[in-house]
Amino acid sequence: VQLQASGGGLVQTGGSLRLSCAASGRTVKTHLMGWFRQAPGKEREFVAAIVWSDAKEFYGDAVKGRFTISRDNTKNTMYLQMNRLKLEDTAVYYCSWVARDIPTWLESAYDYWGQGTLVTVSS
């Protein structure tokens, strides 16, 4: 499975950005995709995950109510709509994939990772 993340950039506080993650290769119907982020000097943090089969969504506490995860079955692509961005949202955002439909926020549970896309929020 190959994952290609895109959509990062520079945005002011309070602004919005949408990230995309396109999956290709030998994907299977039963899988979970997620977003993690890593800020400079910090550990990688769970952001959100989506169960591909039923589009059920899960969020980390830091982004609940501001970020929305979604997916497009026809394009094998996952999205992360980020609204009301804060300075502390600055990080490299990674998409991930695992062949299971039970949601998890554990980084170690995911088998495949994209290359990361940088989101910088400025004041």
Backbone bond lengths (Angstrom), bond angles and torsions (degrees), N, CA, C in turn:
res aa  C-N    CA-C-N  psi(-1)  N-CA   C-N-CA  omega(-1)  CA-C   N-CA-C  phi
1 V - - - 1.466 - - 1.524 109.31 -
2 Q 1.324 115.51 129.04 1.470 120.19 176.88 1.537 108.15 -112.94
3 L 1.315 114.26 137.97 1.465 120.57 -179.37 1.517 109.28 -122.18
4 Q 1.312 116.35 131.72 1.459 121.75 179.99 1.516 108.36 -122.72
5 A 1.326 115.64 109.67 1.473 120.88 179.18 1.520 109.59 -93.78
6 S 1.330 114.58 146.50 1.461 119.78 178.54 1.527 109.24 -155.35
7 G 1.334 115.37 169.81 1.457 120.20 174.41 1.515 115.66 106.98
8 G 1.319 117.10 -5.57 1.452 119.19 179.31 1.523 111.69 -68.39
9 G 1.330 115.63 167.56 1.447 119.72 179.45 1.512 111.36 168.96
10 L 1.320 114.70 -166.53 1.463 121.91 -179.05 1.525 108.99 -102.97
11 V 1.313 116.60 130.70 1.469 121.11 -178.96 1.521 108.62 -144.81
12 Q 1.306 116.62 151.63 1.466 120.51 179.76 1.528 110.16 -83.53
13 T 1.297 116.30 159.20 1.465 120.92 176.87 1.522 109.59 -56.69
14 G 1.315 115.03 138.93 1.459 121.28 -177.78 1.514 113.48 87.98
15 G 1.314 116.64 -9.73 1.457 120.45 -178.57 1.516 113.02 -83.95
16 S 1.331 114.83 -174.45 1.464 121.52 -176.58 1.520 110.66 -130.52
17 L 1.322 114.40 156.81 1.455 121.49 178.06 1.525 106.72 -154.53
18 R 1.329 117.03 147.92 1.463 120.01 175.59 1.520 110.28 -122.42
19 L 1.302 115.37 124.41 1.456 121.80 176.70 1.524 109.89 -96.91
20 S 1.314 115.51 150.28 1.462 121.32 176.59 1.519 109.07 -126.94
21 C 1.317 115.06 152.20 1.455 120.81 175.12 1.522 107.76 -141.60
22 A 1.318 116.38 112.02 1.456 121.37 -179.59 1.522 109.67 -96.89
23 A 1.319 115.90 129.96 1.461 121.74 179.69 1.524 109.52 -104.22
24 S 1.322 115.39 140.51 1.465 120.50 177.52 1.511 108.74 -144.44
25 G 1.314 115.59 169.43 1.450 119.67 -179.05 1.511 111.37 98.77
26 R 1.316 116.37 -153.19 1.460 121.16 -173.44 1.524 111.21 -87.54
27 T 1.313 114.54 67.95 1.461 118.84 178.60 1.522 109.55 -80.02
28 V 1.322 117.01 160.20 1.458 122.67 177.53 1.508 108.28 -124.46
29 K 1.344 116.63 159.72 1.456 120.22 -176.13 1.522 111.26 -63.72
30 T 1.328 116.33 -41.23 1.468 119.79 -177.01 1.517 109.14 -85.67
31 H 1.303 116.23 98.15 1.457 118.34 176.38 1.521 110.97 -156.22
32 L 1.279 113.15 168.02 1.461 123.73 -178.13 1.522 106.64 -124.26
33 M 1.309 116.87 137.50 1.461 120.12 174.25 1.515 108.66 -122.78
34 G 1.308 114.59 146.38 1.454 118.31 -176.43 1.513 113.13 -141.60
35 W 1.304 113.96 165.45 1.463 122.46 172.81 1.522 108.41 -119.26
36 F 1.319 115.44 134.51 1.453 123.05 172.03 1.521 107.14 -125.92
37 R 1.311 115.97 164.00 1.460 119.28 175.47 1.515 110.05 -142.62
38 Q 1.325 113.71 154.08 1.465 119.20 178.52 1.515 108.88 -136.83
39 A 1.312 114.69 115.86 1.456 121.14 176.88 1.528 108.78 -86.98
40 P 1.333 117.79 157.94 1.475 120.47 -179.86 1.523 111.20 -55.94
41 G 1.313 115.61 128.40 1.458 120.50 176.94 1.510 115.19 77.55
42 K 1.325 117.25 6.07 1.464 120.32 -178.07 1.523 110.84 -122.08
43 E 1.316 115.14 165.11 1.453 119.96 177.70 1.531 110.01 -79.05
44 R 1.331 114.63 160.37 1.453 119.52 177.45 1.526 109.36 -66.62
45 E 1.326 115.53 138.90 1.465 121.84 -171.70 1.522 109.66 -124.62
46 F 1.319 116.58 139.10 1.460 121.32 176.01 1.517 110.12 -69.60
47 V 1.345 115.83 134.88 1.458 120.72 178.54 1.528 110.39 -109.78
48 A 1.334 116.06 -56.93 1.466 119.56 -176.88 1.519 109.31 -163.06
49 A 1.331 115.37 160.51 1.455 120.64 175.93 1.522 109.23 -146.82
50 I 1.332 114.57 155.92 1.456 119.49 179.88 1.519 109.12 -138.33
51 V 1.327 115.46 133.00 1.458 121.01 175.30 1.519 107.15 -81.14
52 W 1.333 116.11 119.91 1.470 118.73 -170.67 1.525 112.48 -63.20
53 S 1.321 118.04 -37.33 1.464 120.59 -172.82 1.527 113.07 -66.79
54 D 1.328 117.31 -39.59 1.468 118.86 -175.89 1.529 113.36 -123.04
55 A 1.327 116.51 5.67 1.468 122.76 177.16 1.526 113.06 61.60
56 K 1.331 117.36 24.08 1.463 119.48 177.17 1.533 108.52 -69.68
57 E 1.334 115.29 136.87 1.461 121.58 -172.05 1.528 112.12 -109.94
58 F 1.329 115.60 148.12 1.456 121.51 176.91 1.522 107.94 -140.09
59 Y 1.338 115.47 142.37 1.453 120.16 -174.72 1.514 112.29 -132.52
60 G 1.323 114.48 150.02 1.442 119.57 169.82 1.529 109.17 -76.67
61 D 1.316 116.73 155.34 1.467 120.64 -175.37 1.522 112.60 -60.38
62 A 1.317 117.48 -32.81 1.467 120.44 -174.48 1.526 113.13 -68.92
63 V 1.330 117.20 -18.86 1.471 119.13 -174.33 1.518 113.50 -119.42
64 K 1.328 117.60 -3.94 1.469 120.64 -179.21 1.513 110.80 -56.04
65 G 1.330 114.96 132.78 1.458 119.77 178.44 1.513 113.95 87.45
66 R 1.326 117.39 -12.09 1.470 120.69 -179.98 1.528 112.42 -116.72
67 F 1.296 116.85 -34.53 1.467 122.15 -178.16 1.527 109.68 -107.11
68 T 1.332 114.99 148.46 1.465 120.78 176.36 1.514 109.34 -133.39
69 I 1.316 115.61 126.12 1.465 121.16 176.99 1.519 108.20 -97.96
70 S 1.317 115.95 143.70 1.461 120.41 178.53 1.520 108.92 -152.28
71 R 1.336 115.30 172.68 1.464 118.31 178.59 1.510 109.87 -146.98
72 D 1.343 113.79 154.44 1.462 121.46 176.41 1.519 106.61 -120.22
73 N 1.321 115.47 107.46 1.460 121.06 -178.61 1.516 112.88 -58.70
74 T 1.324 116.50 -39.72 1.459 120.51 -174.43 1.529 111.88 -67.93
75 K 1.334 115.45 -25.79 1.466 119.43 -178.52 1.529 112.74 -107.36
76 N 1.330 116.91 -0.90 1.472 120.75 -176.40 1.526 110.76 52.81
77 T 1.296 115.10 41.84 1.462 120.63 -174.44 1.525 111.06 -126.66
78 M 1.310 115.23 138.74 1.457 123.02 177.10 1.526 108.11 -109.60
79 Y 1.323 115.67 148.92 1.458 120.62 -178.73 1.529 110.31 -127.39
80 L 1.313 114.84 156.84 1.461 120.59 171.25 1.521 107.02 -134.99
81 Q 1.320 115.76 105.91 1.455 121.06 175.82 1.524 108.03 -86.28
82 M 1.315 115.83 119.49 1.465 121.18 -176.19 1.526 108.59 -112.91
83 N 1.310 116.19 116.27 1.466 122.02 179.57 1.519 110.16 -116.33
84 R 1.321 115.18 162.11 1.483 122.30 178.38 1.527 109.78 49.14
85 L 1.302 115.41 51.39 1.470 120.52 -175.78 1.518 111.35 -65.29
86 K 1.317 115.02 144.21 1.456 123.04 179.88 1.523 109.59 -116.93
87 L 1.314 116.20 163.88 1.467 120.95 178.00 1.526 110.53 -56.51
88 E 1.306 115.94 -38.55 1.464 120.10 -176.72 1.530 113.63 -73.79
89 D 1.326 117.60 -2.38 1.463 120.52 173.80 1.530 111.76 -83.63
90 T 1.330 116.35 -7.16 1.462 120.49 178.28 1.522 109.90 -61.82
91 A 1.343 115.37 123.97 1.467 120.24 -176.58 1.520 108.69 -178.51
92 V 1.313 114.36 168.56 1.466 120.31 166.54 1.523 106.60 -87.89
93 Y 1.311 115.94 126.96 1.465 121.43 -178.18 1.532 109.05 -101.90
94 Y 1.321 114.89 130.11 1.456 121.89 -178.81 1.518 110.33 -117.09
95 C 1.337 116.36 139.28 1.450 118.50 171.83 1.526 108.52 -101.08
96 S 1.309 114.73 155.64 1.456 120.34 -173.35 1.521 110.34 -145.22
97 W 1.354 114.28 164.54 1.467 119.72 -172.52 1.518 108.85 -148.62
98 V 1.311 115.93 140.35 1.455 120.07 174.39 1.522 108.61 -149.28
99 A 1.338 115.77 143.61 1.470 121.46 -177.86 1.522 110.81 -83.26
100 R 1.316 116.03 73.10 1.458 122.69 175.57 1.524 107.02 -157.72
101 D 1.314 116.80 159.85 1.466 118.43 178.90 1.522 111.91 -118.31
102 I 1.322 116.17 12.45 1.462 119.81 173.81 1.519 106.79 -96.79
103 P 1.309 118.24 118.57 1.469 119.97 -174.51 1.523 112.80 -64.33
104 T 1.314 114.53 147.14 1.456 120.50 177.38 1.516 109.51 -148.59
105 W 1.312 116.08 146.84 1.460 121.57 174.37 1.524 111.61 -103.06
106 L 1.325 115.60 5.23 1.455 120.07 -178.32 1.522 110.67 -80.45
107 E 1.304 115.66 121.26 1.462 121.26 179.56 1.527 111.55 -57.50
108 S 1.307 116.07 -38.73 1.465 120.70 -175.63 1.527 113.12 -68.39
109 A 1.315 117.25 -16.47 1.468 120.80 -178.05 1.524 112.49 -78.07
110 Y 1.327 117.83 -19.61 1.457 121.62 -175.54 1.531 110.14 -88.18
111 D 1.332 115.45 137.63 1.466 120.79 -174.49 1.524 113.73 -94.58
112 Y 1.310 116.95 -29.80 1.463 119.91 -174.80 1.528 110.13 -127.41
113 W 1.332 114.22 145.04 1.465 120.84 -175.62 1.523 110.87 -135.19
114 G 1.326 115.22 143.84 1.450 120.51 171.35 1.518 110.41 -81.77
115 Q 1.315 115.77 178.33 1.464 121.30 -173.08 1.524 112.97 -82.05
116 G 1.308 118.68 -12.20 1.460 121.22 -179.80 1.516 112.24 93.62
117 T 1.314 115.05 145.97 1.460 121.45 176.25 1.526 107.69 -136.52
118 L 1.326 116.21 133.48 1.459 121.52 -172.07 1.525 111.37 -85.41
119 V 1.303 115.07 128.55 1.465 122.45 173.21 1.520 107.78 -114.46
120 T 1.324 116.11 123.32 1.457 121.47 178.79 1.514 108.81 -120.73
121 V 1.330 115.34 121.66 1.457 121.14 178.75 1.525 107.88 -106.74
122 S 1.320 116.53 124.56 1.462 120.48 -177.42 1.525 110.18 -115.75
123 S 1.330 114.57 157.37 1.478 119.63 -179.21 1.519 111.32 -88.89
